[in-house]
Amino acid sequence: MLEKIREGSKGVTAKVILGLVIATFIFAGVGTYTNQVDTSVAKVNGEEISQQAFQEAYRQQRNRLQSQFGEMFATLESNDAYMANLRESVLEQLINEELLDQNAVSLDMRIGAEQIKQTILQMPEFQLDGKFDNGRFQALIQQAGFYDASSFSRYLSETMLRQQLAQSISATEFSLPYQQEMAIKLNNQTRDVRYAILSTEGFKSDIQVSAEEVEEYYQANQARFATPEMVKLDYVDLNLADLLDDISVTEQQAQEFYEQNTNSYTKAERRRAAHILFEFGDDKSAAKKQAEEVLAKAKAGEDFAELAKQYSADTFSAENGGDLDWYTPGSMDEAVMDEALFSVSEDAPVADLVETDYGFHVIKMTGFEAEQVKTFAEVKDEILASLKNDQALERFYEQQSTMEQLSFEVANSLDDVAAALNTTVKTTDWLTRAGNPEPFNNVSILDAAFSNELMEEGLNSEVIEVTPEQLSVVVRVADYKAADTKPLADVKDEISDILIQQKATEIARSKTDNLIEQLQAGENVDAGLTELGTEFVEHAALTRRDATVEGAIVQTAFSLPQPTADALSVSSVELANGDYALIHLVAVNEGVAGEQDATVAEQQQRMLAQSAFAAYLEQLKANAEVVKTLSKADAPLY
């Protein structure tokens, strides 16, 4: 939601600040703004951060990571240190939020009601065909957990106030034109270079490696040749998809189901409502009198939309003639409003006056859709598939229960389980604690497979639901290999190759150093390069982003000093494959501005703003009294 506000903002500074606000409060959620008193997880200058606020922020961040990493998140979640760091990070964000809130109050900063209103009206997610739509607004804020427009307005006010504070700090930073020009020229600078690559392959044939060198390398690099503990598993799997293949459902069964469940294929009557709200204020009787006068006008046929714009205290719905969207019986939050809406007719669409905790309401039905029932032909395929799935699921539960019983009763074998399910016991390849194919990358299977109960006692696992109502397995350890180090005999050839490559690289480095000395002495090295099976490659106007030249060469070329009449600019670099490159910087060409450089000022402003805002937060922390009760924050939440 805040992302949409950011997208709608204008100007470089506003975009920078909104980005900072979003980054700062990405962990915070709607729960932060509730008033429920709860055990605190921290106190900031005496103000509590509740357990409820922490749990809501933690839940939202955990869900975001789960969505981002998918099945890999299960591995992260099993890492206690990682989850502890996550909890600490969430708590730090909530502390930052509270510090900024307190600072805004001390500075007497405010967000006006009209500013909030205009922000809501302009937010793209609340618009249809480029115009604010109150029905969409009401639906979306309820989905987000706000019970009415007022609670969302308070949330938005909090957010915009922090944005205003952040902007007031970060807007003090700016970049000067000469800084922008320098950055552009440096970024667009090109260099004329020539380079030669000395391949190590030609040196390897004459290199010898002794048994003592291999032994020494092996002893010094034991971790490199370690093998993780591994298991092979026997398993029996129960798959819903396999059961579906053996189940058939007739059209007669589907017809009977349809007739018994017609309500499931009935679209309830819908009515669109509009209202005019009169808040009680200081004089409830006066409010009721005015409401009754407007009710009379509405029943007399006056334009309801105009009446709403003129009288309604619900300013958001009033913008759309009091519209509240479509409702089915029983779906309105206030039962009395629901009763009133569904008591009127198309001939007399305005209901009698309704009183709620919010005030008096004049309610009008502005749209009507009768009940609709789908025919059997329309839903036949859906019913057939549903009945088939239901029968398969029933069989799935029966067989899952059988699996559970037999795997426990005959704990040292899976043969009885397989026989009862009319299947066979299967065996995996070697599995480690990570990086296995599905479904054996499932954390529950791995926890069972490497447990003492299975590895040492040789028992069957419990039934493991890999995917609820889809796939379950029972496993047992068929074979086990403890973590170990590969014997020298198995890796000596690998070590020999490593040592030969290292020596070849050292020869290439030494020969490259000699060539550099010759160049700096004014000698021509072309003949020497030819003897080494290489030559200079000329590359004019090399850029920092040139993908045709190996990255290490580009990076080295742009790190060399500008050549002068008295000194060459040369260097060397080891490449990823062990080869060596000799690099000669011939000339430096000053960069010029282009169309793609229009954002340089914005980029510099963003970096300066980020730095200023981060420094400001650190200063607030330094001057604040922050007390964390980490034992509470560290308590299991799920």
C-alpha positions as CSV (number, residue, x, y, z in Angstrom):
1,M,0.0,0.0,0.0
2,L,2.8,2.4,0.9
3,E,4.6,1.4,-2.3
4,K,1.6,2.8,-4.2
5,I,2.0,6.1,-2.3
6,R,5.7,6.1,-3.4
7,E,4.8,5.5,-7.0
8,G,2.4,8.4,-6.9
9,S,4.9,10.9,-5.4
10,K,6.6,13.6,-7.5
11,G,10.2,14.7,-7.4
12,V,13.5,13.2,-6.6
13,T,13.5,14.0,-2.9
14,A,10.0,12.6,-2.3
15,K,10.9,9.3,-4.1
16,V,14.1,9.0,-2.0
17,I,12.3,9.7,1.3
18,L,9.5,7.3,0.6
19,G,12.0,4.6,-0.3
20,L,13.7,5.2,3.0
21,V,10.4,5.1,5.0
22,I,9.4,1.9,3.3
23,A,12.8,0.3,4.0
24,T,12.6,1.4,7.6
25,F,9.1,0.2,8.3
26,I,8.9,-2.9,6.0
27,F,8.6,-5.1,9.1
28,A,5.8,-3.1,10.7
29,G,2.2,-4.0,10.1
30,V,-1.3,-3.0,11.0
31,G,-0.9,-4.6,14.4
32,T,1.5,-1.8,15.4
33,Y,-1.4,0.6,15.5
34,T,-3.7,-1.3,17.8
35,N,-4.4,0.0,21.3
36,Q,-4.5,-3.4,23.0
37,V,-2.2,-3.5,26.1
38,D,0.2,-6.4,26.0
39,T,3.5,-7.5,27.6
40,S,6.2,-5.3,26.2
41,V,9.2,-6.6,24.3
42,A,11.0,-3.2,24.6
43,K,10.6,0.2,26.1
44,V,11.7,3.4,24.3
45,N,12.0,6.4,26.6
46,G,9.3,4.7,28.7
47,E,7.0,3.9,25.8
48,E,6.2,0.2,25.5
49,I,6.5,-1.9,22.3
50,S,3.9,-4.6,22.9
51,Q,4.2,-8.3,22.3
52,Q,1.2,-8.0,20.0
53,A,2.9,-5.4,17.8
54,F,6.1,-7.5,17.7
55,Q,4.3,-10.7,16.8
56,E,2.4,-9.0,14.0
57,A,5.6,-7.5,12.6
58,Y,7.4,-10.8,13.0
59,R,4.6,-12.7,11.3
60,Q,4.6,-10.4,8.3
61,Q,8.3,-10.5,7.8
62,R,8.4,-14.3,8.2
63,N,5.6,-14.6,5.6
64,R,7.5,-12.4,3.3
65,L,10.7,-14.5,3.6
66,Q,8.6,-17.7,3.1
67,S,7.2,-16.3,-0.1
68,Q,10.6,-15.2,-1.3
69,F,12.5,-18.4,-0.6
70,G,9.8,-21.0,-1.0
71,E,10.7,-24.4,0.2
72,M,14.2,-23.2,1.1
73,F,12.7,-21.2,4.0
74,A,12.2,-24.4,5.9
75,T,16.0,-24.9,6.1
76,L,16.4,-21.3,7.2
77,E,13.7,-21.7,9.8
78,S,15.4,-24.7,11.3
79,N,18.5,-22.5,11.9
80,D,18.1,-21.1,15.4
81,A,20.8,-18.5,14.9
82,Y,19.1,-17.2,11.8
83,M,15.7,-16.9,13.4
84,A,17.1,-15.2,16.4
85,N,18.7,-12.6,14.1
86,L,15.4,-12.2,12.4
87,R,13.6,-11.6,15.6
88,E,16.3,-9.1,16.6
89,S,16.0,-7.3,13.3
90,V,12.2,-7.0,13.6
91,L,12.6,-5.6,17.1
92,E,15.2,-3.0,15.9
93,Q,12.8,-1.8,13.2
94,L,10.0,-1.4,15.7
95,I,12.4,0.6,18.0
96,N,13.3,2.8,15.1
97,E,9.6,3.4,14.4
98,E,8.9,4.4,18.0
99,L,11.9,6.7,18.0
100,L,10.6,8.6,15.0
101,D,7.1,8.7,16.3
102,Q,8.3,10.3,19.5
103,N,10.5,12.7,17.7
104,A,7.7,13.8,15.4
105,V,5.5,14.5,18.5
106,S,8.3,16.5,20.2
107,L,8.6,18.6,17.0
108,D,4.8,19.2,17.1
109,M,4.4,17.8,13.5
110,R,0.9,17.2,12.2
111,I,-0.8,15.8,9.1
112,G,-4.0,17.6,8.1
113,A,-7.2,15.8,7.6
114,E,-7.6,17.3,4.1
115,Q,-4.1,16.0,3.1
116,I,-5.0,12.5,4.3
117,K,-8.2,12.6,2.4
118,Q,-6.6,13.8,-0.9
119,T,-3.9,11.1,-0.5
120,I,-6.5,8.4,-0.2
121,L,-8.5,9.8,-3.2
122,Q,-5.4,9.7,-5.3
123,M,-4.1,6.3,-4.4
124,P,-4.2,4.1,-7.6
125,E,-5.3,1.0,-5.9
126,F,-8.5,2.7,-4.8
127,Q,-9.4,3.8,-8.3
128,L,-11.4,2.3,-11.2
129,D,-11.1,3.9,-14.6
130,G,-8.9,6.7,-13.2
131,K,-11.5,7.7,-10.5
132,F,-11.7,7.0,-6.8
133,D,-14.1,4.1,-6.1
134,N,-15.5,3.9,-2.6
135,G,-16.6,0.3,-2.9
136,R,-13.1,-0.8,-3.9
137,F,-11.7,1.4,-1.1
138,Q,-13.9,-0.2,1.5
139,A,-13.2,-3.8,0.3
140,L,-9.4,-3.3,0.2
141,I,-9.0,-1.7,3.6
142,Q,-11.1,-4.5,5.2
143,Q,-8.9,-7.1,3.5
144,A,-5.9,-5.3,5.0
145,G,-7.4,-5.6,8.5
146,F,-8.8,-2.1,9.0
147,Y,-12.4,-2.1,10.3
148,D,-13.4,1.2,8.8
149,A,-12.1,4.3,7.0
150,S,-11.2,6.1,10.2
151,S,-8.8,3.4,11.3
152,F,-7.1,3.4,7.9
153,S,-6.9,7.2,8.0
154,R,-5.1,7.0,11.4
155,Y,-2.7,4.4,10.0
156,L,-2.0,6.6,7.0
157,S,-1.6,9.6,9.2
158,E,1.1,7.8,11.2
159,T,2.9,6.7,8.0
160,M,2.8,10.1,6.4
161,L,4.0,11.8,9.5
162,R,7.1,9.6,9.5
163,Q,7.5,10.4,5.8
164,Q,7.3,14.1,6.6
165,L,9.9,13.8,9.3
166,A,12.3,11.7,7.2
167,Q,11.9,14.2,4.3
168,S,12.7,17.1,6.6
169,I,16.0,15.4,7.5
170,S,17.0,14.0,4.2
171,A,16.1,17.1,2.1
172,T,18.9,19.0,3.8
173,E,21.3,17.0,1.7
174,F,22.1,17.9,-1.9
175,S,24.7,17.3,-4.6
176,L,26.4,20.2,-6.5
177,P,26.5,20.4,-10.3
178,Y,30.3,20.0,-10.3
179,Q,29.9,16.8,-8.3
180,Q,27.4,15.4,-10.7
181,E,29.7,16.4,-13.7
182,M,32.6,14.6,-12.0
183,A,30.6,11.5,-11.4
184,I,29.3,11.4,-15.0
185,K,32.8,11.9,-16.5
186,L,34.3,9.2,-14.2
187,N,31.4,6.7,-14.9
188,N,31.6,7.3,-18.7
189,Q,35.4,7.3,-18.9
190,T,36.9,4.9,-21.5
191,R,40.5,3.5,-21.6
192,D,42.6,2.3,-24.5
193,V,44.4,-0.8,-23.4
194,R,46.3,-3.8,-24.7
195,Y,46.6,-7.0,-22.9
196,A,48.1,-10.5,-23.3
197,I,47.0,-13.7,-21.6
198,L,49.6,-16.2,-20.5
199,S,48.0,-19.6,-20.5
200,T,49.1,-22.0,-17.9
201,E,48.5,-25.1,-20.0
202,G,51.8,-24.9,-21.8
203,F,53.7,-25.0,-18.5
204,K,52.0,-28.0,-17.0
205,S,53.8,-30.7,-19.0
206,D,57.2,-30.0,-17.3
207,I,55.9,-29.8,-13.8
208,Q,56.4,-32.6,-11.3
209,V,54.6,-33.1,-8.0
210,S,56.1,-35.3,-5.3
211,A,54.2,-37.7,-3.0
212,E,55.4,-35.6,-0.1
213,E,53.8,-32.4,-1.6
214,V,50.6,-34.3,-2.1
215,E,50.6,-35.6,1.5
216,E,51.4,-32.1,2.8
217,Y,48.6,-30.5,0.9
218,Y,46.2,-33.2,2.0
219,Q,47.0,-32.7,5.7
220,A,46.7,-28.9,5.4
221,N,43.3,-29.0,3.7
222,Q,41.4,-31.8,5.4
223,A,38.1,-29.8,5.3
224,R,38.3,-29.7,1.5
225,F,38.0,-33.4,1.3
226,A,35.4,-33.9,4.0
227,T,32.3,-35.9,3.2
228,P,29.0,-35.1,5.0
229,E,27.0,-37.8,6.8
230,M,24.6,-39.5,4.4
231,V,21.7,-41.9,4.6
232,K,19.8,-44.1,2.2
233,L,16.2,-44.4,3.1
234,D,13.6,-47.1,2.5
235,Y,10.2,-45.5,2.2
236,V,6.6,-46.1,1.4
237,D,4.7,-43.1,-0.1
238,L,1.0,-42.4,-0.2
239,N,0.1,-40.1,-3.1
240,L,-3.4,-38.7,-3.6
241,A,-2.8,-38.4,-7.3
242,D,-2.3,-42.2,-7.6
243,L,-5.6,-42.8,-5.8
244,L,-7.5,-40.6,-8.1
245,D,-6.6,-42.9,-11.1
246,D,-8.5,-45.8,-9.4
247,I,-11.8,-43.9,-8.7
248,S,-14.7,-43.3,-11.0
249,V,-17.9,-41.3,-10.4
250,T,-21.1,-41.5,-12.4
251,E,-23.2,-38.7,-13.7
252,Q,-26.1,-40.0,-11.7
253,Q,-24.1,-39.6,-8.5
254,A,-23.3,-36.0,-9.6
255,Q,-26.9,-35.3,-10.3
256,E,-27.9,-36.5,-6.8
257,F,-25.2,-34.4,-5.2
258,Y,-26.4,-31.4,-7.1
259,E,-30.0,-31.8,-6.0
260,Q,-28.9,-32.3,-2.3
261,N,-26.6,-29.2,-2.4
262,T,-28.5,-26.7,-4.6
263,N,-27.6,-23.9,-2.1
264,S,-23.9,-24.4,-3.0
265,Y,-24.6,-23.4,-6.6
266,T,-26.9,-20.5,-5.7
267,K,-25.7,-16.9,-5.9
268,A,-27.4,-15.0,-3.2
269,E,-29.4,-11.9,-3.8
270,R,-27.3,-8.8,-3.8
271,R,-28.2,-5.2,-3.0
272,R,-26.1,-2.1,-3.5
273,A,-26.3,0.4,-0.6
274,A,-25.7,4.1,-0.2
275,H,-26.0,6.0,3.1
276,I,-25.8,9.4,4.7
277,L,-24.2,9.5,8.1
278,F,-25.1,11.9,10.9
279,E,-22.7,11.7,13.8
280,F,-24.1,12.3,17.3
281,G,-21.8,15.1,18.1
282,D,-22.6,17.0,21.3
283,D,-26.4,17.0,20.7
284,K,-27.8,13.6,19.7
285,S,-31.3,14.9,19.5
286,A,-30.3,17.7,17.0
287,A,-28.5,15.1,14.9
288,K,-31.6,12.9,14.9
289,K,-33.8,15.8,13.9
290,Q,-31.5,16.7,11.0
291,A,-31.3,13.1,9.9
292,E,-35.1,12.8,9.9
293,E,-35.4,16.0,7.7
294,V,-32.9,14.6,5.2
295,L,-34.7,11.2,5.3
296,A,-37.9,12.9,4.4
297,K,-36.2,14.6,1.4
298,A,-34.7,11.2,0.3
299,K,-38.1,9.5,0.5
300,A,-39.7,12.4,-1.4
301,G,-37.4,11.6,-4.3
302,E,-34.6,14.2,-4.0
303,D,-31.2,13.3,-5.5
304,F,-29.7,11.0,-2.9
305,A,-26.1,11.5,-4.1
306,E,-26.4,15.3,-3.8
307,L,-27.9,14.9,-0.3
308,A,-25.0,12.6,0.7
309,K,-22.4,15.1,-0.6
310,Q,-24.2,17.9,1.3
311,Y,-24.9,16.3,4.6
312,S,-23.0,13.0,5.2
313,A,-20.2,12.9,7.8
314,D,-18.7,9.9,6.0
315,T,-16.7,12.1,3.6
316,F,-15.2,9.3,1.6
317,S,-18.5,7.6,0.6
318,A,-20.1,11.1,0.2
319,E,-17.6,11.7,-2.7
320,N,-19.4,8.9,-4.5
321,G,-23.0,9.8,-3.5
322,G,-22.8,7.8,-0.3
323,D,-22.1,4.5,-2.1
324,L,-21.1,1.6,0.2
325,D,-20.8,-1.2,-2.5
326,W,-22.8,-4.5,-2.9
327,Y,-24.0,-6.6,0.0
328,T,-25.6,-10.0,0.4
329,P,-27.9,-10.8,3.4
330,G,-26.0,-10.7,6.6
331,S,-22.8,-9.3,5.2
332,M,-23.0,-5.7,6.5
333,D,-21.0,-5.1,9.6
334,E,-24.0,-3.5,11.4
335,A,-27.0,-5.9,11.7
336,V,-29.5,-3.0,11.9
337,M,-28.1,-1.5,8.6
338,D,-28.3,-5.0,7.0
339,E,-31.9,-5.4,8.2
340,A,-32.8,-2.0,6.8
341,L,-31.2,-2.5,3.4
342,F,-33.0,-5.9,2.9
343,S,-36.3,-4.6,4.1
344,V,-36.9,-2.1,1.3
345,S,-38.1,-2.7,-2.3
346,E,-37.3,-1.3,-5.7
347,D,-40.5,0.8,-5.5
348,A,-39.6,2.2,-2.1
349,P,-35.8,2.0,-1.9
350,V,-35.2,4.3,1.1
351,A,-35.3,2.7,4.5
352,D,-36.4,4.2,7.8
353,L,-33.8,5.9,9.9
354,V,-31.2,3.6,11.4
355,E,-29.1,4.2,14.5
356,T,-25.6,2.6,15.1
357,D,-22.7,3.4,17.3
358,Y,-21.4,5.7,14.6
359,G,-24.6,7.8,14.4
360,F,-27.8,8.0,12.4
361,H,-27.9,6.6,8.9
362,V,-30.2,7.3,6.0
363,I,-29.9,4.2,3.8
364,K,-31.0,3.7,0.2
365,M,-30.9,0.6,-2.0
366,T,-29.2,1.8,-5.3
367,G,-28.9,-1.6,-7.0
368,F,-30.6,-5.0,-7.0
369,E,-29.5,-8.4,-8.3
370,A,-31.9,-11.3,-7.8
371,E,-30.9,-14.8,-6.6
372,Q,-29.3,-16.9,-9.3
373,V,-29.0,-20.7,-9.5
374,K,-26.5,-22.5,-11.7
375,T,-27.9,-25.4,-13.7
376,F,-26.6,-28.9,-13.4
377,A,-25.1,-28.7,-16.9
378,E,-23.1,-25.7,-15.8
379,V,-21.5,-27.4,-12.8
380,K,-21.5,-31.1,-13.8
381,D,-17.8,-31.3,-14.5
382,E,-17.0,-29.4,-11.3
383,I,-19.1,-31.8,-9.2
384,L,-17.6,-34.9,-10.9
385,A,-14.1,-33.7,-10.1
386,S,-15.1,-32.8,-6.5
387,L,-16.7,-36.1,-5.8
388,K,-13.8,-38.0,-7.2
389,N,-11.4,-36.0,-5.1
390,D,-13.5,-36.5,-2.0
391,Q,-13.6,-40.3,-2.5
392,A,-9.8,-40.3,-3.1
393,L,-9.3,-38.2,0.0
394,E,-11.4,-40.5,2.1
395,R,-9.3,-43.4,0.9
396,F,-6.1,-41.4,1.4
397,Y,-7.1,-40.9,5.1
398,E,-7.9,-44.5,5.5
399,Q,-4.6,-45.6,4.1
400,Q,-2.7,-43.0,6.0
401,S,-4.2,-44.4,9.2
402,T,-3.1,-47.9,8.1
403,M,0.4,-46.6,7.4
404,E,0.5,-45.1,10.9
405,Q,-0.7,-48.2,12.6
406,L,1.5,-50.7,10.8
407,S,4.7,-48.6,10.8
408,F,4.3,-48.5,14.6
409,E,3.2,-52.1,15.2
410,V,5.9,-53.5,12.9
411,A,8.6,-50.9,13.7
412,N,11.6,-52.7,12.1
413,S,10.2,-53.1,8.6
414,L,8.1,-51.4,6.0
415,D,7.1,-54.6,4.2
416,D,3.7,-54.8,6.0
417,V,2.9,-51.1,5.3
418,A,3.7,-51.6,1.6
419,A,1.6,-54.8,1.4
420,A,-1.4,-53.1,3.1
421,L,-1.2,-50.3,0.5
422,N,-0.6,-52.7,-2.4
423,T,2.7,-51.0,-3.3
424,T,6.4,-51.7,-2.9
425,V,9.1,-50.4,-0.6
426,K,11.3,-47.9,-2.5
427,T,14.9,-46.9,-1.7
428,T,16.5,-43.5,-2.2
429,D,20.0,-42.6,-3.4
430,W,22.4,-41.2,-0.8
431,L,20.9,-38.2,0.9
432,T,22.6,-35.4,2.8
433,R,21.1,-32.8,5.1
434,A,20.6,-30.4,2.2
435,G,20.4,-30.2,-1.6
436,N,18.3,-33.4,-2.1
437,P,15.6,-33.9,-4.8
438,E,11.9,-33.6,-3.9
439,P,10.4,-34.7,-1.7
440,F,13.5,-35.6,0.3
441,N,14.4,-31.9,0.7
442,N,11.5,-31.7,3.1
443,V,12.8,-30.6,6.5
444,S,10.5,-33.1,8.4
445,I,11.8,-36.1,6.4
446,L,15.4,-35.0,7.0
447,D,14.9,-34.4,10.7
448,A,13.5,-37.9,11.0
449,A,16.1,-39.5,8.7
450,F,19.0,-38.1,10.8
451,S,17.4,-38.7,14.2
452,N,18.9,-41.1,16.7
453,E,15.6,-43.0,16.7
454,L,16.0,-44.0,13.1
455,M,19.8,-44.2,12.7
456,E,20.6,-45.9,16.0
457,E,17.5,-47.8,16.9
458,G,16.5,-48.8,13.4
459,L,12.9,-47.9,13.8
460,N,10.3,-46.7,11.2
461,S,9.4,-43.0,11.2
462,E,6.0,-41.7,12.0
463,V,3.8,-40.8,9.0
464,I,5.2,-37.6,7.6
465,E,2.9,-35.3,5.8
466,V,5.0,-33.9,3.0
467,T,2.0,-32.1,1.5
468,P,-1.1,-32.2,3.6
469,E,-3.9,-34.2,1.9
470,Q,-1.6,-34.8,-1.0
471,L,1.6,-36.8,-0.1
472,S,2.6,-38.7,3.0
473,V,5.6,-41.0,3.6
474,V,7.0,-43.4,6.1
475,V,10.8,-43.8,6.0
476,R,13.5,-45.9,7.7
477,V,17.2,-45.8,7.4
478,A,18.5,-48.4,4.9
479,D,22.2,-47.4,5.1
480,Y,24.3,-44.8,6.8
481,K,27.6,-43.1,6.2
482,A,29.1,-41.0,9.0
483,A,30.8,-37.7,8.1
484,D,34.3,-38.5,7.2
485,T,37.3,-37.4,5.2
486,K,38.1,-39.0,1.9
487,P,41.2,-41.2,2.1
488,L,44.3,-39.8,0.4
489,A,44.3,-42.6,-2.1
490,D,40.9,-41.4,-3.4
491,V,42.0,-37.7,-3.8
492,K,45.7,-37.8,-4.6
493,D,45.1,-37.3,-8.4
494,E,42.8,-34.4,-7.6
495,I,45.5,-32.9,-5.3
496,S,48.2,-33.5,-7.9
497,D,46.1,-31.5,-10.4
498,I,45.6,-28.7,-7.9
499,L,49.3,-28.5,-7.2
500,I,50.3,-28.6,-10.9
501,Q,47.8,-25.7,-11.5
502,Q,49.2,-23.7,-8.6
503,K,52.8,-24.2,-9.9
504,A,51.8,-23.3,-13.5
505,T,50.1,-20.2,-12.2
506,E,53.2,-19.2,-10.3
507,I,55.3,-19.7,-13.5
508,A,52.8,-17.5,-15.4
509,R,53.0,-14.9,-12.7
510,S,56.8,-14.8,-12.7
511,K,57.0,-14.6,-16.5
512,T,54.4,-11.8,-16.5
513,D,56.5,-9.9,-13.9
514,N,59.5,-10.2,-16.1
515,L,57.6,-8.9,-19.1
516,I,56.5,-5.9,-17.0
517,E,60.1,-5.2,-16.0
518,Q,61.1,-5.3,-19.7
519,L,58.2,-2.9,-20.7
520,Q,59.1,-0.4,-18.0
521,A,62.7,-0.6,-19.2
522,G,61.6,0.5,-22.7
523,E,62.1,-2.9,-24.3
524,N,59.8,-4.5,-26.9
525,V,58.2,-7.7,-25.5
526,D,56.5,-8.9,-28.7
527,A,59.1,-11.6,-29.3
528,G,58.8,-12.8,-25.7
529,L,55.1,-13.1,-25.9
530,T,55.4,-15.0,-29.1
531,E,57.7,-17.5,-27.4
532,L,55.0,-17.9,-24.7
533,G,52.3,-18.6,-27.3
534,T,50.5,-15.3,-27.0
535,E,50.4,-11.7,-28.2
536,F,48.9,-8.3,-27.3
537,V,45.2,-7.8,-28.0
538,E,44.4,-4.1,-28.7
539,H,41.2,-2.8,-27.2
540,A,40.3,0.9,-27.8
541,A,37.7,2.7,-25.7
542,L,37.2,0.0,-23.1
543,T,34.3,0.8,-20.9
544,R,33.6,-0.2,-17.3
545,R,30.7,-2.4,-18.4
546,D,32.4,-4.1,-21.4
547,A,31.3,-7.8,-21.4
548,T,33.6,-8.8,-24.2
549,V,36.7,-8.6,-22.0
550,E,37.2,-10.7,-18.8
551,G,36.0,-8.8,-15.7
552,A,39.3,-9.1,-13.9
553,I,41.1,-7.4,-16.8
554,V,38.5,-4.6,-17.0
555,Q,38.7,-4.0,-13.2
556,T,42.5,-3.9,-13.3
557,A,42.6,-1.6,-16.4
558,F,40.4,0.9,-14.6
559,S,42.5,0.8,-11.4
560,L,45.7,1.7,-13.2
561,P,47.0,5.3,-13.0
562,Q,47.0,7.5,-16.1
563,P,50.2,6.9,-18.1
564,T,52.7,9.8,-18.5
565,A,55.5,10.5,-20.9
566,D,57.9,9.3,-18.2
567,A,56.1,6.3,-16.9
568,L,54.2,3.4,-18.4
569,S,51.0,2.2,-16.7
570,V,51.2,-1.6,-16.6
571,S,50.1,-4.4,-14.3
572,S,49.0,-8.0,-14.2
573,V,46.2,-10.0,-12.7
574,E,45.4,-13.7,-12.1
575,L,42.3,-14.9,-14.0
576,A,39.7,-17.2,-12.7
577,N,41.2,-20.3,-14.4
578,G,44.7,-19.6,-13.1
579,D,46.0,-17.9,-16.2
580,Y,47.8,-14.6,-16.0
581,A,47.1,-11.4,-17.9
582,L,49.6,-8.6,-18.7
583,I,47.7,-5.3,-19.0
584,H,49.2,-2.1,-20.5
585,L,47.1,1.1,-20.2
586,V,47.8,3.2,-23.3
587,A,45.4,6.2,-22.8
588,V,42.6,7.5,-20.7
589,N,39.7,9.1,-22.5
590,E,37.5,11.6,-20.5
591,G,33.9,10.6,-20.3
592,V,31.1,12.8,-21.7
593,A,27.5,13.1,-20.6
594,G,24.8,11.2,-22.4
595,E,21.0,10.7,-22.2
596,Q,21.4,7.8,-19.8
597,D,23.1,10.1,-17.3
598,A,20.0,12.1,-16.5
599,T,19.5,10.1,-13.3
600,V,23.0,10.8,-11.8
601,A,21.7,13.7,-9.7
602,E,18.9,11.5,-8.4
603,Q,21.4,8.7,-7.6
604,Q,23.7,11.0,-5.7
605,Q,20.8,12.6,-3.9
606,R,19.5,9.1,-2.9
607,M,22.9,8.1,-1.4
608,L,23.3,11.4,0.5
609,A,19.7,11.1,1.8
610,Q,20.2,7.6,2.9
611,S,23.3,8.5,4.7
612,A,21.7,11.5,6.4
613,F,18.6,9.6,7.5
614,A,20.7,6.7,8.9
615,A,22.9,9.1,10.9
616,Y,19.8,10.8,12.2
617,L,18.3,7.5,13.5
618,E,21.6,6.6,15.1
619,Q,21.6,10.0,16.9
620,L,18.1,9.4,18.1
621,K,19.1,6.0,19.5
622,A,22.2,7.5,21.2
623,N,20.1,10.0,23.0
624,A,17.2,7.6,23.9
625,E,16.7,5.2,26.8
626,V,16.0,1.9,25.1
627,V,15.4,-1.2,27.2
628,K,14.9,-4.6,25.4
629,T,13.4,-7.6,27.1
630,L,14.8,-10.1,24.6
631,S,13.7,-13.1,26.5
632,K,10.1,-12.2,25.6
633,A,10.9,-11.3,22.0
634,D,12.8,-14.6,21.6
635,A,9.9,-16.7,22.8
636,P,8.5,-19.1,20.2
637,L,5.7,-17.5,18.2
638,Y,4.8,-20.4,15.9
